[in-house]
Amino acid sequence: MDKALKSCPFCGGKAELKEAHYLESELPYSYVHCTNETCTLNHNTAHFSGDADAKNSQKAVDAWNKRLEIPALHH
């Protein structure tokens, strides 16, 4: 599996893959988020679940890496 992550399309920050299980069940889920706590994509990410951990992780990485690059706004 290719887990190489592109940088955040909003702020250019480092991205991170997370793998976990829902509290109510043993259903695994994976997501990628920006590690910059002030970035919109720090908490707003797509979750992938229902498959094996490795498959969820690859879907999350693929979805993150397909995002369009958006120029960072500097205020």
N, C-alpha and C positions, 0 to 999 in steps of 0.2 A: 504494500500500500504506500502511496505517495502522500506523506503528511507535511510536505513543504508548504508553508503558508505565505501568501503575499501579505504585504503590510496593509494596514487599514486604509480603505479607499477614502475615508473622510479626513483623517488627521495624519496619516502616514505612520502611525504608531505600530508597535509590535502586536501581532495577533497571537492568540493562544487557543489551543484545542482543549476542551474539557470533556471528560467522560464520567457519567454518574448513573445512578438508578433512582427512579421515582420513589418517593417515600412510601406510598401506599402499596407498591408492588415491587417485583424484581425486574420490571421492564427497564432495560438500559436506554439511555439517551446520550447524545453527543451534541456539542455546539462549539462554535468558534466565536470569540469575542475580542474586542480591542482591549489591551491592558491599560490604556490611558483612561484613568477614572473620570476625566472631564469630557470624554468623547461620547457622542450619541450611541455608538456601537459598543460601548462598554457593557450595557445591560440589554440592549435591543438586538437580539440575534435569533436566527431560526434554529429550532431544535429538531433533531432527527431521532426517531425511536421506533421500536417494534422489531428491529432486526438484531443480529448479533452485534456486539460492541464494535468489532472491526468494520463492519459494513456501515453502521451508523456514523462512525468516525470519518470514513472515506466520503460519505454523502455530505457531511458537514464541511469538510475541507474543500470538496469540489464546489459546493454552493458558495463558500466564502471566496474562493479563487476566481469564480466567474463574475464577481461584481465588477462593475465599471469603475475605473479610476475617476475620482471626483476631486478637482483641485481644492486644496485646503484653503479655508477662509482665514485670513489673518486680520484681526481687529486691533 
